[in-house]
Amino acid sequence: MNDVIVVGGGPAGLYAGLQLAQAGFSVALFEEHQIAGEPVHCTGVLAREAFEEFGLSTASVLNELSTVKFYAPSGNHVEYSTPSVEAVVVDRVGFDQSLARKAAGAGVAMYSEHRVTSVDVDPDGVRVTAGTTVVRGRVCALACGASYALQRQLGLGMPRLLLHSAQIEVPASRLDDVEVHFGRNIAPQGFAWAVPVQRDRPYVRIGVMCERGAGRHFAGIMARLSERWGISPSDIPQPRQKILPLGPIDRTYGDRVVALGDAAGLVKPTTGGGIYYSLLSAALAAETLTEALSSDELNAESLATYERRWRKRLGSELRWQLLLRRVAHRLSDDDIDALFELARTDGIMPLVRRTAAFNHHREFITALFKHPPARRLLLRAVVV
C-alpha cells in the first residue's frame, strides 16, 4: 500500500508528490497523458517570486513581462509598466517536466497514460482505479485540473463560478507588449489576451475566457490581432478549449482525500491564473498530509486543517477577487469605457501603481471600491 496516491501530473500534483516523497512517504502519481505538461492549457505566466518561494528551477523561463496594454470596448487603451519585472513567461512543458523529473528522482512512482476513473474510500484506505490498474493508498490528493467527476463522486462539489477558455501559441513576426481586451463582443463576462513569447523566434499566446462560445470569440480576437502581431493564417490551428474554474469547490477535503489547485477551484478569480495557487495549495496540502500520515489521523476532521490553512493564506484574496469578478460580469461596454476614461483622467492609474501586485489583487480592489467615481460606477452596475 502506498502512503499517498496523487491524481494528476500538473504543477499541483507534481509539487505535492515531490514534497511528500522528500518527507519520506511512498507516493504513486497518476497522469492521464504521456508527457507532463502536454497538452498545454495554460497561458504560462508566473510571478518571478514563485521560483524562489517554491525552490523551482528557472530553466523554463522564456522571457520577462513588464508592460501591459488594456483595451476598452471602444478601442481606446491605457498602458501600465511595472517598476521592476514581476512576471515571466514559462515553457509549460519544460516547467512541468522539470517538476516531474524532481518528483521521480525523489521516489514518486509515475503512472503515465493512466486516466483515473474512480476513487473509493473505505475505513482502511483509498482505492484508485485507472483502467485495469488498481492501486491502494492511505490517502489521495486530487490534482486532476478542471475536471470534477471525482470531486462529485466524493461529495466535494463543484466550483460555483465557471467560464470557458480557448487559447493557442502561434509564430509571430514581431514581439509586442501584453494586451488585454474587454468588451461584450470580444469576450462576454471575461477578456481576451495576447502574451509575447520568445523562443528561437517570436511567438504569441492568444486566448479568450468568456461566458460561452469560446471558439467563436477566439476567432474574433484572432482576426483582430493577426495583422498587428504578424500571424500567418496558415499557422493558426484549432484552439485548445477548457473549462476555467473561478471559485473554490464546496469542500476541498474529506475522509482520506484533499483537492488541490484547479481541482479545488483555487485560481485567481480576476484573471483565471492558476500556477501560483496550485503550487501554494500543494505545499499546504503536503504540510497537512505529512502531519496526518505521521499520526495516522486521516479522517475529514483532521484533513480540514488543509482548508483552514489555504483559507488563511488565500481566503481574503479570493473573496475580494470574486466580488470584482461578479461585478465585472454586470458591466456594460459603456460602463467599461467609463472606467477606462477614469483611468486616464481621474486617478485610477495612481491606484494601480501604488497597489497592484501580480499575485495579490486585494489591495488594488479595495482601493478601487474606495475611489468615489469608480465606486459609483461599479455599484450602479450592480443595482441596475
C-alpha positions as CSV (number, residue, x, y, z in Angstrom):
1,M,0.0,0.0,0.0
2,N,1.2,3.5,-0.9
3,D,1.1,6.3,1.7
4,V,-0.3,8.8,-0.9
5,I,-1.9,8.5,-4.3
6,V,-1.8,11.7,-6.4
7,V,-4.3,12.0,-9.2
8,G,-2.9,14.5,-11.8
9,G,0.6,15.3,-13.0
10,G,0.3,19.1,-13.4
11,P,2.2,21.6,-11.1
12,A,-0.1,20.9,-8.1
13,G,0.2,17.1,-8.2
14,L,3.9,17.1,-9.0
15,Y,4.8,19.5,-6.3
16,A,2.7,17.8,-3.7
17,G,4.1,14.5,-4.6
18,L,7.7,15.8,-4.5
19,Q,7.2,17.4,-1.1
20,L,5.7,14.2,0.4
21,A,8.3,11.9,-1.2
22,Q,11.0,14.2,0.2
23,A,9.3,13.8,3.6
24,G,9.8,10.0,3.4
25,F,6.4,8.8,2.3
26,S,5.7,6.4,-0.6
27,V,3.8,8.3,-3.4
28,A,2.2,7.0,-6.6
29,L,1.2,9.6,-9.1
30,F,-1.3,9.0,-12.0
31,E,-1.3,11.2,-15.1
32,E,-3.6,10.6,-18.0
33,H,-1.3,12.0,-20.6
34,Q,2.0,10.5,-21.8
35,I,4.2,13.6,-21.2
36,A,4.0,16.0,-18.3
37,G,2.8,19.4,-19.4
38,E,1.1,18.2,-22.6
39,P,-1.3,19.3,-23.9
40,V,-0.8,22.9,-22.8
41,H,-4.0,24.5,-21.5
42,C,-2.3,27.5,-19.8
43,T,-1.0,30.9,-20.7
44,G,2.1,30.1,-18.7
45,V,2.6,33.4,-16.9
46,L,4.1,33.2,-13.4
47,A,5.3,35.6,-10.8
48,R,9.0,35.8,-10.7
49,E,8.9,35.5,-6.9
50,A,7.4,32.0,-7.1
51,F,10.7,30.4,-8.3
52,E,12.4,31.3,-5.0
53,E,9.4,30.7,-2.8
54,F,8.9,27.1,-4.0
55,G,12.5,26.3,-4.9
56,L,11.9,25.9,-8.6
57,S,14.4,25.9,-11.5
58,T,14.2,28.9,-13.8
59,A,15.4,26.9,-16.8
60,S,11.8,27.0,-18.2
61,V,11.7,30.9,-18.3
62,L,11.4,32.2,-21.8
63,N,11.1,35.9,-21.4
64,E,10.1,38.7,-18.9
65,L,7.0,40.8,-18.9
66,S,6.8,44.4,-17.6
67,T,4.3,46.3,-19.7
68,V,0.6,45.6,-20.4
69,K,-1.9,47.5,-22.6
70,F,-5.5,47.3,-21.6
71,Y,-8.1,47.9,-24.4
72,A,-11.6,49.2,-23.8
73,P,-14.6,48.1,-26.0
74,S,-14.2,51.5,-27.8
75,G,-10.6,50.6,-28.8
76,N,-9.1,53.2,-26.5
77,H,-6.3,51.8,-24.3
78,V,-4.3,52.5,-21.2
79,E,-0.7,51.2,-20.7
80,Y,0.9,50.1,-17.4
81,S,4.5,49.2,-16.8
82,T,5.8,47.7,-13.5
83,P,8.8,49.4,-11.9
84,S,10.6,46.1,-12.0
85,V,9.9,42.7,-13.7
86,E,7.1,40.9,-11.7
87,A,6.1,38.2,-14.2
88,V,7.7,35.9,-16.6
89,V,6.6,33.6,-19.4
90,V,7.5,29.9,-19.0
91,D,7.6,27.0,-21.3
92,R,4.8,25.0,-19.6
93,V,6.0,21.6,-21.0
94,G,9.5,22.3,-19.7
95,F,8.2,23.7,-16.4
96,D,6.1,20.6,-15.7
97,Q,8.8,18.2,-16.9
98,S,11.3,19.7,-14.6
99,L,9.0,19.1,-11.7
100,A,8.3,15.6,-12.9
101,R,12.0,14.8,-13.0
102,K,12.5,16.1,-9.5
103,A,9.4,14.1,-8.3
104,A,10.6,10.9,-9.9
105,G,14.1,11.5,-8.5
106,A,12.7,11.8,-5.0
107,G,11.0,8.4,-5.4
108,V,7.5,9.2,-6.7
109,A,6.2,6.3,-8.8
110,M,4.9,7.8,-12.0
111,Y,1.9,6.1,-13.9
112,S,1.7,7.9,-17.2
113,E,-1.2,7.4,-19.6
114,H,-3.4,6.3,-16.8
115,R,-6.7,8.1,-16.6
116,V,-8.3,7.6,-13.1
117,T,-12.0,6.8,-13.3
118,S,-12.8,6.3,-9.6
119,V,-11.5,6.9,-6.1
120,D,-13.2,4.7,-3.5
121,V,-12.7,5.4,0.2
122,D,-13.1,2.8,3.0
123,P,-12.1,2.8,6.6
124,D,-8.7,1.3,5.8
125,G,-7.6,3.4,2.9
126,V,-8.4,4.5,-0.7
127,R,-8.6,2.5,-3.9
128,V,-7.8,4.3,-7.1
129,T,-8.8,2.7,-10.4
130,A,-7.3,3.7,-13.8
131,G,-8.4,1.2,-16.5
132,T,-7.2,-2.2,-15.4
133,T,-4.8,-0.7,-12.9
134,V,-6.0,-0.6,-9.3
135,V,-3.7,0.9,-6.5
136,R,-4.4,1.3,-2.9
137,G,-3.1,4.0,-0.6
138,R,-3.7,5.6,2.8
139,V,-4.8,8.9,1.4
140,C,-5.5,10.5,-2.0
141,A,-4.6,14.0,-3.3
142,L,-6.8,15.2,-6.2
143,A,-4.8,17.4,-8.6
144,C,-6.7,16.5,-11.8
145,G,-7.2,20.0,-13.0
146,A,-10.5,21.5,-14.1
147,S,-12.3,18.1,-14.2
148,Y,-14.8,17.5,-11.5
149,A,-16.2,13.9,-11.9
150,L,-14.1,12.6,-9.0
151,Q,-15.0,15.5,-6.8
152,R,-18.7,14.9,-7.4
153,Q,-18.2,11.2,-6.7
154,L,-16.6,12.0,-3.4
155,G,-19.2,14.7,-2.4
156,L,-16.8,17.6,-2.6
157,G,-18.9,19.6,-5.0
158,M,-18.2,21.9,-8.0
159,P,-16.8,25.4,-8.4
160,R,-19.6,28.0,-8.1
161,L,-18.3,30.0,-11.0
162,L,-17.1,28.7,-14.3
163,L,-16.0,30.3,-17.6
164,H,-14.9,28.8,-20.9
165,S,-11.5,29.5,-22.5
166,A,-9.7,28.9,-25.8
167,Q,-6.1,29.5,-26.5
168,I,-3.2,28.8,-28.9
169,E,0.5,29.7,-29.2
170,V,1.5,30.7,-32.8
171,P,4.6,32.1,-34.6
172,A,4.6,35.9,-34.9
173,S,6.6,38.3,-37.0
174,R,7.3,40.6,-34.1
175,L,7.0,40.8,-30.3
176,D,4.9,43.4,-28.6
177,D,3.7,44.1,-25.1
178,V,1.0,42.1,-23.3
179,E,-2.5,43.0,-24.5
180,V,-5.8,42.6,-22.6
181,H,-9.1,43.3,-24.4
182,F,-12.5,43.8,-22.9
183,G,-16.0,44.0,-24.4
184,R,-19.2,42.1,-24.8
185,N,-18.4,41.3,-28.5
186,I,-14.9,40.3,-27.7
187,A,-15.3,38.2,-24.5
188,P,-18.6,38.5,-22.7
189,Q,-18.1,38.4,-18.9
190,G,-14.3,37.9,-19.4
191,F,-11.5,39.2,-21.6
192,A,-9.1,38.3,-24.4
193,W,-5.3,38.4,-24.2
194,A,-2.1,38.3,-26.2
195,V,1.2,37.4,-24.4
196,P,4.6,37.6,-26.2
197,V,6.8,34.5,-26.2
198,Q,10.4,34.5,-27.1
199,R,11.7,31.1,-28.3
200,D,14.1,30.6,-31.2
201,R,11.8,33.1,-32.9
202,P,8.9,35.3,-31.8
203,Y,5.6,33.6,-30.8
204,V,2.4,34.9,-29.2
205,R,-0.1,33.2,-27.0
206,I,-3.6,34.4,-27.8
207,G,-6.7,33.4,-25.9
208,V,-10.1,34.3,-24.6
209,M,-12.1,33.5,-21.5
210,C,-15.8,34.2,-21.6
211,E,-19.3,33.1,-20.6
212,R,-19.9,30.8,-23.6
213,G,-18.9,30.5,-27.2
214,A,-15.2,30.5,-26.5
215,G,-14.3,29.1,-30.0
216,R,-16.3,31.8,-31.8
217,H,-14.9,34.6,-29.6
218,F,-11.4,33.2,-30.1
219,A,-11.8,33.5,-33.9
220,G,-12.9,37.1,-33.4
221,I,-9.8,38.1,-31.3
222,M,-7.5,36.3,-33.8
223,A,-8.9,38.3,-36.7
224,R,-8.4,41.5,-34.6
225,L,-4.8,40.7,-33.6
226,S,-3.3,38.7,-36.5
227,E,-2.1,41.7,-38.6
228,R,-0.6,43.6,-35.6
229,W,1.4,40.6,-34.5
230,G,2.2,39.4,-38.0
231,I,0.5,36.0,-37.7
232,S,0.1,33.9,-40.9
233,P,-3.4,32.5,-41.4
234,S,-1.8,29.1,-42.3
235,D,-0.2,29.0,-38.8
236,I,-3.5,29.2,-36.9
237,P,-4.6,25.8,-35.6
238,Q,-7.8,25.0,-33.8
239,P,-7.5,26.4,-30.2
240,R,-7.4,24.3,-27.1
241,Q,-10.6,24.8,-25.1
242,K,-11.2,24.1,-21.4
243,I,-13.4,24.9,-18.5
244,L,-11.9,27.6,-16.2
245,P,-13.0,27.5,-12.5
246,L,-13.1,30.9,-10.8
247,G,-14.1,29.9,-7.3
248,P,-13.4,27.1,-4.8
249,I,-15.4,23.8,-4.8
250,D,-17.8,23.3,-1.8
251,R,-15.2,21.4,0.2
252,T,-11.5,20.7,-0.5
253,Y,-11.2,17.8,1.9
254,G,-13.0,14.6,3.0
255,D,-12.1,11.3,4.7
256,R,-8.7,10.4,3.3
257,V,-8.8,12.9,0.4
258,V,-7.8,16.5,-0.3
259,A,-8.2,18.6,-3.5
260,L,-5.5,21.0,-4.8
261,G,-5.1,23.7,-7.4
262,D,-7.7,23.8,-10.3
263,A,-9.2,20.6,-9.0
264,A,-10.2,22.5,-5.8
265,G,-11.2,25.6,-7.8
266,L,-8.2,27.5,-6.4
267,V,-7.4,30.0,-9.1
268,K,-7.3,33.8,-9.3
269,P,-11.0,34.8,-10.0
270,T,-9.8,38.0,-11.6
271,T,-7.6,36.5,-14.3
272,G,-8.0,32.7,-14.1
273,G,-4.3,32.3,-13.4
274,G,-3.7,29.1,-11.6
275,I,0.0,28.1,-11.4
276,Y,0.9,30.0,-8.2
277,Y,-2.3,28.9,-6.4
278,S,-1.6,25.4,-7.5
279,L,1.9,25.4,-6.0
280,L,0.8,27.1,-2.8
281,S,-2.2,24.7,-2.2
282,A,0.2,21.8,-3.0
283,A,2.6,23.0,-0.4
284,L,-0.1,23.4,2.2
285,A,-1.6,20.0,1.4
286,A,1.8,18.3,1.7
287,E,2.2,20.0,5.1
288,T,-1.2,18.8,6.3
289,L,-0.8,15.3,4.9
290,T,2.7,14.9,6.4
291,E,1.2,15.6,9.9
292,A,-1.9,13.4,9.3
293,L,0.1,10.5,7.9
294,S,2.6,10.6,10.8
295,S,-0.2,10.5,13.3
296,D,-2.4,8.2,11.2
297,E,-5.3,10.6,11.6
298,L,-6.7,10.7,8.0
299,N,-10.4,11.4,8.6
300,A,-12.1,14.6,7.4
301,E,-11.8,16.3,10.7
302,S,-8.0,16.0,10.6
303,L,-7.7,16.9,6.9
304,A,-9.9,20.0,7.4
305,T,-6.7,21.6,8.6
306,Y,-5.7,21.9,5.0
307,E,-8.7,24.0,4.1
308,R,-8.2,26.2,7.1
309,R,-4.6,26.8,6.0
310,W,-5.4,27.8,2.4
311,R,-8.3,30.0,3.6
312,K,-5.9,31.8,5.9
313,R,-3.5,32.4,3.1
314,L,-5.9,33.0,0.2
315,G,-9.4,33.5,1.7
316,S,-9.4,37.3,1.7
317,E,-7.8,37.5,-1.7
318,L,-10.4,35.1,-3.1
319,R,-13.4,37.0,-1.6
320,W,-12.3,40.3,-3.0
321,Q,-11.4,38.9,-6.4
322,L,-14.7,37.1,-6.6
323,L,-16.5,40.3,-5.7
324,L,-14.8,42.2,-8.5
325,R,-15.4,39.3,-10.9
326,R,-19.2,39.2,-10.1
327,V,-19.4,43.0,-10.5
328,A,-17.5,42.8,-13.8
329,H,-20.0,40.3,-15.1
330,R,-22.7,43.0,-14.9
331,L,-20.7,45.8,-16.6
332,S,-21.9,47.0,-20.0
333,D,-19.5,48.1,-22.6
334,D,-20.4,51.7,-21.8
335,D,-19.5,51.0,-18.1
336,I,-16.1,49.6,-19.1
337,D,-15.4,52.6,-21.4
338,A,-16.3,54.8,-18.5
339,L,-13.8,53.0,-16.2
340,F,-11.1,53.5,-18.9
341,E,-11.9,57.2,-19.0
342,L,-11.5,57.3,-15.2
343,A,-8.1,55.6,-15.6
344,R,-7.0,58.3,-18.0
345,T,-8.4,61.3,-16.1
346,D,-9.3,60.7,-12.5
347,G,-6.7,58.9,-10.5
348,I,-7.2,55.2,-11.1
349,M,-3.7,54.7,-12.6
350,P,-2.0,56.1,-9.5
351,L,-4.0,53.4,-7.5
352,V,-2.7,50.8,-9.9
353,R,0.9,52.0,-9.5
354,R,0.6,52.1,-5.7
355,T,-1.3,48.9,-5.0
356,A,-1.2,46.4,-7.9
357,A,0.8,43.2,-7.5
358,F,0.8,40.2,-9.8
359,N,-0.1,37.6,-7.2
360,H,-2.1,39.8,-4.8
361,H,-5.1,41.8,-6.1
362,R,-7.0,42.5,-2.9
363,E,-5.3,45.8,-2.1
364,F,-6.0,47.2,-5.5
365,I,-9.6,46.1,-5.5
366,T,-10.3,47.6,-2.1
367,A,-8.7,50.9,-3.2
368,L,-10.8,50.8,-6.4
369,F,-14.0,50.5,-4.3
370,K,-12.9,53.4,-2.1
371,H,-12.3,55.6,-5.1
372,P,-15.6,57.6,-5.3
373,P,-16.1,57.8,-9.1
374,A,-15.1,54.2,-9.6
375,R,-17.3,53.1,-6.7
376,R,-20.3,54.9,-8.0
377,L,-19.9,53.3,-11.5
378,L,-19.3,49.8,-10.1
379,L,-22.2,49.9,-7.7
380,R,-24.5,51.3,-10.3
381,A,-23.8,48.3,-12.4
382,V,-24.8,46.0,-9.5
383,V,-28.2,47.6,-8.8
384,V,-29.3,48.1,-12.4
